Amino acid sequence: MRRRDHARHLLGDYPNAIRMRGLGFAARVPASYAAGGGRPVVIVPGVFERWNFLRPIANRLAEAGHPVHVIPELGINAGPIPTAARRVGAFLATRDLRGVALVAHSKGGLIGKAAMLEDADSRIDRLVAVATPFAGSRMASFTVVPALRAFRPAHPVIRGLVAEREVNARITSIFPSFDPHIPEGSAIEGGTNVRLDVVGHFRVLEEPATIDAVLAAVER
């Protein structure tokens, strides 16, 4: 893909993010999410995101009979990855959730992997991540925002997560054919990689193919 096309897709992806961010301030978790006897799902959004960014996916999972949980303590998810991972672990322990599928977007996948590595009680069965920079993103070097610079491939947290491979077999990484925020791609070594014929870091969350792939990974 040419550089001009990269810029076009980057700019075209932002309206999706702006719209979902605006909706997030008033988004309430539907009471119906708590029902169902399937595998429990915990939503882990990306940086500067609330749970509603994954609402199309969460709706489908709930309709399929999976109780869906949201972690209010993550806020807009701008803090360090290790801190967020501990909050995920505390949430699972407080609610005594087991056999959990973490369903994450972007940074949420990094948080999910970190939580799996710290999961001494084996509460997390699997991680299904959409558009996650498992090896970091070189785009992070072009920002001064600390929460975004944390995705640099050379960042110690990213390097540490890349080096830890024992949980990779329980991770499904679903990603678009081109992601302007992660030009390196989101493939994870030793995991299940699902590349979709869609474009965009945020647009991918609403694509039917993505939602189908997430549901299949949760129920596999």
Backbone as CSV, one residue per row, in Angstrom:
resi,resn,N_x,N_y,N_z,CA_x,CA_y,CA_z,C_x,C_y,C_z
1,MET,0.845,-1.187,0.000,0.000,0.000,0.000,0.879,1.235,0.000
2,ARG,0.563,2.224,-0.849,1.382,3.410,-0.957,1.203,4.329,0.236
3,ARG,2.223,5.209,0.460,2.186,6.106,1.610,0.946,6.987,1.585
4,ARG,0.540,7.464,0.396,-0.650,8.300,0.285,-1.899,7.535,0.737
5,ASP,-1.959,6.253,0.393,-3.088,5.429,0.826,-3.079,5.224,2.335
6,HIS,-1.857,5.091,2.914,-1.738,4.955,4.364,-2.368,6.155,5.058
7,ALA,-2.024,7.360,4.586,-2.541,8.578,5.198,-4.056,8.657,5.057
8,ARG,-4.577,8.265,3.909,-6.023,8.309,3.682,-6.754,7.378,4.654
9,HIS,-6.222,6.173,4.845,-6.867,5.221,5.746,-6.750,5.671,7.203
10,LEU,-5.629,6.301,7.542,-5.447,6.794,8.909,-6.489,7.852,9.227
11,LEU,-6.652,8.816,8.316,-7.621,9.882,8.528,-9.048,9.345,8.474
12,GLY,-9.297,8.381,7.618,-10.634,7.829,7.486,-11.062,7.008,8.675
13,ASP,-10.110,6.553,9.480,-10.423,5.722,10.645,-10.843,6.561,11.848
14,TYR,-10.410,7.820,11.894,-10.670,8.655,13.056,-12.145,8.956,13.311
15,PRO,-12.975,9.201,12.272,-14.396,9.451,12.562,-15.048,8.338,13.371
16,ASN,-14.647,7.097,13.132,-15.183,5.981,13.913,-14.807,6.118,15.381
17,ALA,-13.547,6.471,15.637,-13.078,6.613,17.013,-13.754,7.772,17.714
18,ILE,-13.899,8.904,17.012,-14.526,10.082,17.614,-15.980,9.797,17.962
19,ARG,-16.676,9.134,17.056,-18.084,8.822,17.298,-18.230,7.898,18.511
20,MET,-17.414,6.849,18.581,-17.522,5.901,19.687,-17.094,6.529,21.002
21,ARG,-16.101,7.438,20.947,-15.670,8.095,22.182,-16.781,8.975,22.724
22,GLY,-17.467,9.679,21.844,-18.568,10.522,22.282,-19.702,9.722,22.878
23,LEU,-20.018,8.591,22.290,-21.089,7.746,22.794,-20.733,7.117,24.143
24,GLY,-19.441,6.983,24.402,-18.995,6.288,25.605,-19.353,6.982,26.896
25,PHE,-19.476,8.314,26.879,-19.756,9.038,28.114,-21.150,8.739,28.660
26,ALA,-22.055,8.335,27.764,-23.415,8.051,28.205,-23.751,6.565,28.114
27,ALA,-22.760,5.746,27.790,-23.031,4.321,27.568,-23.250,3.588,28.887
28,ARG,-24.389,2.927,28.987,-24.682,2.100,30.151,-24.599,0.631,29.737
29,VAL,-24.098,-0.174,30.636,-23.991,-1.599,30.349,-25.387,-2.208,30.440
30,PRO,-25.880,-2.819,29.366,-27.222,-3.412,29.404,-27.331,-4.488,30.481
31,ALA,-28.460,-4.509,31.170,-28.673,-5.512,32.210,-28.640,-6.921,31.639
32,SER,-28.995,-7.049,30.367,-29.030,-8.372,29.729,-27.650,-8.997,29.595
33,TYR,-26.601,-8.173,29.691,-25.239,-8.701,29.562,-24.915,-9.709,30.661
34,ALA,-25.540,-9.577,31.821,-25.209,-10.444,32.961,-25.815,-11.836,32.830
35,ALA,-26.745,-12.010,31.902,-27.429,-13.298,31.757,-26.605,-14.255,30.897
36,GLY,-27.075,-15.488,30.822,-26.425,-16.465,29.952,-25.603,-17.476,30.715
37,GLY,-25.529,-18.679,30.150,-24.785,-19.753,30.803,-23.541,-20.155,30.066
38,GLY,-23.139,-19.359,29.073,-21.945,-19.682,28.304,-20.671,-19.242,28.996
39,ARG,-19.573,-19.297,28.267,-18.284,-18.880,28.818,-18.334,-17.398,29.197
40,PRO,-17.939,-17.045,30.428,-17.947,-15.632,30.801,-16.917,-14.841,29.998
41,VAL,-17.315,-13.657,29.604,-16.466,-12.774,28.802,-16.217,-11.486,29.574
42,VAL,-14.982,-11.030,29.568,-14.636,-9.745,30.183,-14.062,-8.848,29.088
43,ILE,-14.648,-7.663,28.940,-14.247,-6.717,27.906,-13.075,-5.865,28.398
44,VAL,-12.028,-5.748,27.565,-10.867,-4.926,27.904,-10.613,-3.977,26.727
45,PRO,-11.007,-2.719,26.846,-10.860,-1.777,25.737,-9.429,-1.296,25.550
46,GLY,-9.243,-0.496,24.501,-7.918,0.041,24.199,-7.647,1.347,24.917
47,VAL,-6.531,1.975,24.577,-6.122,3.224,25.218,-7.112,4.342,24.895
48,PHE,-7.447,5.123,25.917,-8.411,6.228,25.812,-9.784,5.741,25.356
49,GLU,-10.101,4.494,25.612,-11.379,3.925,25.208,-12.173,3.464,26.428
50,ARG,-13.478,3.501,26.279,-14.364,2.850,27.236,-14.908,1.579,26.585
51,TRP,-15.626,0.806,27.361,-16.071,-0.507,26.910,-16.907,-0.446,25.638
52,ASN,-17.598,0.689,25.418,-18.538,0.761,24.307,-17.874,0.664,22.940
53,PHE,-16.552,0.862,22.864,-15.860,0.669,21.597,-16.065,-0.762,21.091
54,LEU,-16.245,-1.699,22.010,-16.469,-3.092,21.651,-17.935,-3.489,21.754
55,ARG,-18.815,-2.523,21.801,-20.229,-2.827,22.003,-20.813,-3.741,20.921
56,PRO,-20.510,-3.544,19.626,-21.065,-4.468,18.632,-20.661,-5.920,18.895
57,ILE,-19.421,-6.113,19.354,-18.939,-7.457,19.669,-19.601,-7.967,20.943
58,ALA,-19.677,-7.103,21.956,-20.289,-7.498,23.231,-21.761,-7.871,23.037
59,ASN,-22.463,-7.124,22.197,-23.872,-7.435,21.941,-24.028,-8.839,21.363
60,ARG,-23.167,-9.170,20.403,-23.262,-10.482,19.759,-22.939,-11.596,20.749
61,LEU,-21.946,-11.382,21.579,-21.579,-12.390,22.567,-22.713,-12.617,23.567
62,ALA,-23.335,-11.523,24.004,-24.449,-11.638,24.948,-25.628,-12.360,24.303
63,GLU,-25.901,-12.033,23.049,-26.996,-12.696,22.335,-26.743,-14.194,22.184
64,ALA,-25.453,-14.576,22.125,-25.091,-15.987,21.987,-25.090,-16.718,23.327
65,GLY,-25.437,-16.019,24.412,-25.553,-16.674,25.712,-24.344,-16.563,26.607
66,HIS,-23.419,-15.648,26.287,-22.231,-15.463,27.126,-22.451,-14.272,28.055
67,PRO,-22.335,-14.462,29.371,-22.402,-13.310,30.269,-21.206,-12.384,30.002
68,VAL,-21.485,-11.124,29.784,-20.455,-10.151,29.410,-20.241,-9.179,30.561
69,HIS,-18.975,-9.005,30.946,-18.623,-8.147,32.073,-17.750,-6.985,31.605
70,VAL,-17.951,-5.836,32.243,-17.194,-4.619,31.963,-16.482,-4.203,33.239
71,ILE,-15.259,-3.678,33.116,-14.450,-3.300,34.286,-14.451,-1.781,34.438
72,PRO,-15.293,-1.215,35.294,-15.352,0.246,35.437,-14.029,0.858,35.890
73,GLU,-13.259,0.090,36.667,-12.011,0.619,37.233,-10.965,0.970,36.168
74,LEU,-11.143,0.490,34.955,-10.181,0.826,33.896,-10.355,2.254,33.402
75,GLY,-11.511,2.859,33.633,-11.743,4.224,33.184,-11.565,4.349,31.682
76,ILE,-10.754,5.340,31.255,-10.455,5.486,29.830,-9.166,4.752,29.459
77,ASN,-8.659,3.973,30.390,-7.560,3.054,30.108,-6.288,3.758,29.642
78,ALA,-5.913,4.815,30.350,-4.715,5.573,29.975,-3.517,5.249,30.863
79,GLY,-3.696,4.402,31.860,-2.615,4.094,32.785,-1.659,3.043,32.256
80,PRO,-0.632,2.715,33.029,0.350,1.700,32.612,-0.281,0.325,32.422
81,ILE,0.251,-0.431,31.493,-0.261,-1.771,31.191,-0.221,-2.682,32.423
82,PRO,0.883,-2.740,33.169,0.901,-3.629,34.354,-0.166,-3.271,35.387
83,THR,-0.420,-1.974,35.588,-1.448,-1.549,36.538,-2.822,-2.014,36.082
84,ALA,-3.109,-1.835,34.792,-4.397,-2.263,34.250,-4.553,-3.777,34.346
85,ALA,-3.468,-4.516,34.130,-3.525,-5.980,34.223,-3.872,-6.418,35.640
86,ARG,-3.335,-5.723,36.626,-3.671,-6.052,38.021,-5.135,-5.756,38.307
87,ARG,-5.678,-4.714,37.697,-7.095,-4.402,37.880,-7.970,-5.479,37.259
88,VAL,-7.553,-6.004,36.141,-8.289,-7.113,35.530,-8.292,-8.309,36.478
89,GLY,-7.124,-8.652,36.998,-7.020,-9.780,37.920,-7.871,-9.592,39.160
90,ALA,-7.867,-8.376,39.709,-8.666,-8.099,40.905,-10.157,-8.206,40.600
91,PHE,-10.556,-7.751,39.411,-11.959,-7.838,38.999,-12.401,-9.300,38.931
92,LEU,-11.585,-10.150,38.337,-11.923,-11.569,38.220,-12.022,-12.224,39.596
93,ALA,-11.098,-11.870,40.479,-11.090,-12.472,41.814,-12.293,-12.014,42.632
94,THR,-12.611,-10.722,42.566,-13.726,-10.186,43.341,-15.040,-10.844,42.952
95,ARG,-15.200,-11.116,41.659,-16.445,-11.726,41.176,-16.336,-13.239,41.024
96,ASP,-15.201,-13.779,41.399,-14.941,-15.220,41.333,-15.288,-15.782,39.946
97,LEU,-14.802,-15.125,38.915,-15.017,-15.580,37.539,-13.922,-16.563,37.151
98,ARG,-14.328,-17.654,36.499,-13.371,-18.661,36.053,-13.709,-19.103,34.630
99,GLY,-12.718,-19.654,33.953,-12.914,-20.062,32.571,-13.176,-18.882,31.655
100,VAL,-12.600,-17.754,31.987,-12.917,-16.479,31.339,-12.245,-16.335,29.976
101,ALA,-12.982,-15.712,29.055,-12.393,-15.239,27.802,-12.291,-13.725,27.886
102,LEU,-11.080,-13.214,27.839,-10.891,-11.771,27.738,-11.058,-11.391,26.274
103,VAL,-11.904,-10.418,25.993,-12.106,-9.930,24.628,-11.656,-8.480,24.605
104,ALA,-10.628,-8.211,23.825,-9.922,-6.941,23.944,-9.721,-6.258,22.602
105,HIS,-9.488,-4.946,22.688,-9.112,-4.167,21.515,-7.798,-3.449,21.787
106,SER,-6.887,-3.509,20.822,-5.651,-2.728,20.832,-4.864,-2.919,22.139
107,LYS,-4.668,-1.839,22.904,-3.934,-1.939,24.171,-4.539,-2.989,25.091
108,GLY,-5.862,-3.185,24.974,-6.517,-4.177,25.810,-5.930,-5.562,25.651
109,GLY,-5.450,-5.888,24.450,-4.823,-7.182,24.235,-3.515,-7.316,24.985
110,LEU,-2.756,-6.229,25.065,-1.505,-6.232,25.839,-1.817,-6.391,27.331
111,ILE,-2.840,-5.687,27.782,-3.269,-5.822,29.175,-3.720,-7.259,29.440
112,GLY,-4.460,-7.808,28.477,-4.935,-9.179,28.632,-3.808,-10.184,28.737
113,LYS,-2.788,-10.030,27.895,-1.657,-10.959,27.962,-0.926,-10.805,29.289
114,ALA,-0.728,-9.548,29.729,-0.067,-9.317,31.015,-0.870,-9.945,32.150
115,ALA,-2.205,-9.856,32.074,-3.050,-10.455,33.105,-2.938,-11.972,33.093
116,MET,-2.831,-12.566,31.907,-2.669,-14.020,31.812,-1.370,-14.465,32.471
117,LEU,-0.324,-13.686,32.297,0.976,-14.035,32.867,0.971,-13.953,34.395
118,GLU,0.042,-13.153,34.946,-0.048,-12.993,36.399,-1.206,-13.789,36.999
119,ASP,-1.835,-14.630,36.197,-3.066,-15.322,36.590,-2.750,-16.583,37.402
120,ALA,-2.370,-16.397,38.661,-1.968,-17.523,39.507,-3.116,-18.486,39.786
121,ASP,-4.356,-17.997,39.756,-5.519,-18.844,40.043,-6.118,-19.469,38.789
122,SER,-5.483,-19.261,37.643,-5.946,-19.846,36.367,-7.402,-19.513,36.081
123,ARG,-7.754,-18.249,36.241,-9.116,-17.811,35.964,-9.334,-17.515,34.480
124,ILE,-8.263,-17.167,33.777,-8.375,-16.775,32.371,-8.098,-17.978,31.482
125,ASP,-9.083,-18.362,30.702,-8.919,-19.489,29.794,-8.274,-19.066,28.491
126,ARG,-8.666,-17.876,27.977,-8.162,-17.448,26.673,-8.292,-15.933,26.508
127,LEU,-7.560,-15.430,25.546,-7.619,-14.019,25.177,-7.936,-13.932,23.700
128,VAL,-8.953,-13.135,23.359,-9.296,-12.860,21.971,-9.076,-11.367,21.756
129,ALA,-8.062,-11.023,21.003,-7.645,-9.629,20.849,-7.860,-9.158,19.417
130,VAL,-8.382,-7.958,19.286,-8.605,-7.353,17.973,-7.658,-6.168,17.808
131,ALA,-6.865,-6.194,16.744,-5.973,-5.076,16.397,-5.063,-4.684,17.567
132,THR,-4.358,-5.659,18.105,-3.450,-5.431,19.234,-1.997,-5.384,18.757
133,PRO,-1.232,-4.384,19.198,0.185,-4.298,18.829,1.047,-5.200,19.711
134,PHE,0.964,-6.503,19.499,1.674,-7.432,20.375,3.183,-7.216,20.361
135,ALA,3.710,-6.725,19.259,5.151,-6.431,19.176,5.413,-4.933,19.201
136,GLY,4.411,-4.161,19.602,4.548,-2.712,19.603,4.221,-2.113,18.247
137,SER,4.313,-0.799,18.176,4.056,-0.085,16.925,5.060,1.042,16.756
138,ARG,5.679,1.104,15.608,6.650,2.174,15.363,5.971,3.541,15.297
139,MET,4.650,3.560,15.072,3.940,4.833,15.050,3.993,5.527,16.408
140,ALA,4.202,4.767,17.475,4.235,5.337,18.823,5.414,6.272,19.026
141,SER,6.432,6.152,18.190,7.613,7.011,18.324,7.347,8.432,17.861
142,PHE,6.223,8.652,17.166,5.925,9.970,16.609,4.988,10.788,17.482
143,THR,4.781,10.359,18.722,3.911,11.095,19.637,4.655,11.411,20.927
144,VAL,4.200,12.447,21.626,4.792,12.790,22.927,3.862,12.375,24.062
145,VAL,2.714,11.798,23.738,1.760,11.380,24.759,2.259,10.098,25.427
146,PRO,2.526,10.120,26.724,3.094,8.939,27.393,2.277,7.670,27.199
147,ALA,0.954,7.780,27.240,0.110,6.591,27.105,0.249,5.940,25.743
148,LEU,0.636,6.724,24.731,0.832,6.186,23.388,2.278,5.773,23.144
149,ARG,3.215,6.501,23.728,4.634,6.133,23.582,4.934,4.783,24.241
150,ALA,4.041,4.350,25.113,4.216,3.054,25.780,4.131,1.891,24.798
151,PHE,3.686,2.153,23.552,3.580,1.084,22.552,4.827,0.967,21.679
152,ARG,5.861,1.772,21.952,7.098,1.657,21.172,7.670,0.245,21.311
153,PRO,8.138,-0.351,20.209,8.707,-1.704,20.287,9.844,-1.827,21.302
154,ALA,10.548,-0.715,21.536,11.670,-0.753,22.472,11.254,-0.523,23.922
155,HIS,9.996,-0.226,24.167,9.552,0.024,25.549,9.735,-1.254,26.368
156,PRO,10.239,-1.136,27.595,10.498,-2.339,28.412,9.289,-3.246,28.603
157,VAL,8.099,-2.674,28.754,6.905,-3.508,28.949,6.610,-4.306,27.681
158,ILE,6.697,-3.659,26.536,6.457,-4.357,25.268,7.492,-5.453,25.066
159,ARG,8.742,-5.138,25.301,9.807,-6.139,25.127,9.602,-7.314,26.077
160,GLY,9.169,-7.021,27.298,8.932,-8.097,28.254,7.785,-8.997,27.833
161,LEU,6.711,-8.404,27.303,5.573,-9.202,26.858,5.931,-10.045,25.644
162,VAL,6.710,-9.504,24.732,7.137,-10.266,23.553,7.962,-11.477,23.976
163,ALA,8.803,-11.286,24.983,9.696,-12.364,25.421,8.946,-13.511,26.105
164,GLU,7.781,-13.211,26.687,6.988,-14.236,27.377,6.057,-14.912,26.370
165,ARG,6.312,-16.174,26.063,5.560,-16.862,25.015,4.672,-18.002,25.515
166,GLU,4.741,-18.330,26.807,4.060,-19.541,27.258,2.536,-19.453,27.160
167,VAL,1.971,-18.226,27.172,0.513,-18.102,27.087,0.037,-17.857,25.654
168,ASN,0.966,-17.712,24.721,0.580,-17.344,23.357,-0.365,-18.349,22.704
169,ALA,-0.232,-19.611,23.059,-1.082,-20.643,22.455,-2.548,-20.448,22.823
170,ARG,-2.827,-19.684,23.867,-4.207,-19.437,24.284,-4.704,-18.061,23.833
171,ILE,-3.978,-17.462,22.910,-4.340,-16.135,22.406,-4.749,-16.225,20.942
172,THR,-5.886,-15.630,20.620,-6.307,-15.462,19.229,-6.189,-13.992,18.885
173,SER,-5.400,-13.691,17.871,-5.218,-12.314,17.420,-5.959,-12.128,16.105
174,ILE,-6.922,-11.229,16.111,-7.739,-10.928,14.934,-7.379,-9.520,14.474
175,PHE,-7.058,-9.364,13.219,-6.566,-8.052,12.786,-6.895,-7.773,11.322
176,PRO,-6.949,-6.494,10.955,-7.278,-6.118,9.583,-6.106,-6.343,8.640
177,SER,-6.396,-6.323,7.344,-5.330,-6.473,6.350,-4.384,-5.291,6.380
178,PHE,-4.885,-4.119,6.773,-4.010,-2.967,7.002,-4.545,-2.159,8.167
179,ASP,-3.656,-1.895,9.122,-3.989,-1.102,10.299,-3.042,0.091,10.325
180,PRO,-3.535,1.312,10.075,-2.642,2.472,10.020,-1.960,2.773,11.347
181,HIS,-2.501,2.270,12.435,-1.886,2.496,13.745,-0.848,1.427,14.081
182,ILE,-0.942,0.284,13.418,0.007,-0.810,13.666,0.494,-1.329,12.302
183,PRO,1.336,-0.571,11.611,1.767,-1.006,10.273,2.515,-2.328,10.281
184,GLU,3.094,-2.712,11.442,3.789,-3.997,11.534,2.832,-5.173,11.520
185,GLY,1.577,-4.910,11.845,0.593,-5.988,11.954,0.470,-6.481,13.378
186,SER,-0.488,-7.382,13.607,-0.807,-7.850,14.954,-0.605,-9.344,15.147
187,ALA,0.102,-9.992,14.246,0.338,-11.429,14.392,1.140,-11.701,15.659
188,ILE,0.810,-12.793,16.336,1.521,-13.168,17.554,2.115,-14.559,17.372
189,GLU,3.374,-14.686,17.670,4.074,-15.959,17.498,3.498,-17.021,18.429
190,GLY,3.140,-18.168,17.849,2.625,-19.281,18.640,1.156,-19.201,18.957
191,GLY,0.497,-18.109,18.548,-0.930,-17.962,18.788,-1.729,-18.277,17.535
192,THR,-3.030,-18.081,17.616,-3.904,-18.247,16.460,-4.111,-16.883,15.832
193,ASN,-3.688,-16.721,14.581,-3.762,-15.437,13.903,-4.840,-15.469,12.828
194,VAL,-5.745,-14.479,12.899,-6.857,-14.394,11.959,-6.776,-13.036,11.253
195,ARG,-6.361,-13.056,10.003,-6.243,-11.821,9.220,-7.500,-11.649,8.385
196,LEU,-8.148,-10.491,8.530,-9.409,-10.237,7.854,-9.221,-9.252,6.703
197,ASP,-10.053,-9.374,5.704,-9.975,-8.499,4.546,-10.748,-7.208,4.816
198,VAL,-10.321,-6.495,5.865,-10.900,-5.202,6.224,-9.748,-4.255,6.532
199,VAL,-10.044,-2.963,6.612,-9.022,-1.950,6.860,-9.467,-1.070,8.014
200,GLY,-8.525,-0.682,8.884,-8.830,0.282,9.932,-8.681,-0.263,11.337
201,HIS,-8.133,0.551,12.201,-7.904,0.162,13.588,-9.201,0.183,14.403
202,PHE,-10.105,1.109,14.082,-11.374,1.230,14.791,-12.529,0.664,13.975
203,ARG,-12.495,0.873,12.688,-13.562,0.373,11.825,-13.696,-1.141,11.931
204,VAL,-12.582,-1.811,12.164,-12.598,-3.274,12.233,-13.528,-3.790,13.332
205,LEU,-13.749,-2.989,14.375,-14.568,-3.431,15.502,-16.034,-3.606,15.128
206,GLU,-16.468,-2.962,14.055,-17.869,-3.020,13.664,-18.113,-3.945,12.476
207,GLU,-17.059,-4.517,11.932,-17.200,-5.372,10.764,-17.818,-6.721,11.140
208,PRO,-18.815,-7.188,10.391,-19.419,-8.499,10.682,-18.396,-9.630,10.716
209,ALA,-17.388,-9.565,9.844,-16.369,-10.622,9.820,-15.588,-10.662,11.128
210,THR,-15.329,-9.496,11.704,-14.623,-9.431,12.985,-15.480,-10.024,14.099
211,ILE,-16.731,-9.621,14.140,-17.638,-10.095,15.182,-17.797,-11.609,15.098
212,ASP,-17.920,-12.130,13.881,-18.013,-13.587,13.702,-16.753,-14.281,14.199
213,ALA,-15.587,-13.703,13.882,-14.314,-14.308,14.271,-14.134,-14.301,15.789
214,VAL,-14.555,-13.234,16.442,-14.452,-13.163,17.898,-15.342,-14.221,18.551
215,LEU,-16.577,-14.312,18.083,-17.500,-15.308,18.644,-16.961,-16.726,18.456
216,ALA,-16.423,-16.985,17.277,-15.868,-18.322,17.018,-14.694,-18.619,17.956
217,ALA,-13.859,-17.613,18.212,-12.697,-17.816,19.082,-13.114,-18.027,20.533
218,VAL,-14.134,-17.301,20.970,-14.626,-17.459,22.343,-15.211,-18.846,22.544
219,GLU,-15.892,-19.356,21.514,-16.594,-20.633,21.655,-15.758,-21.824,21.190
220,ARG,-14.573,-21.590,20.637,-13.762,-22.693,20.132,-13.396,-23.647,21.242
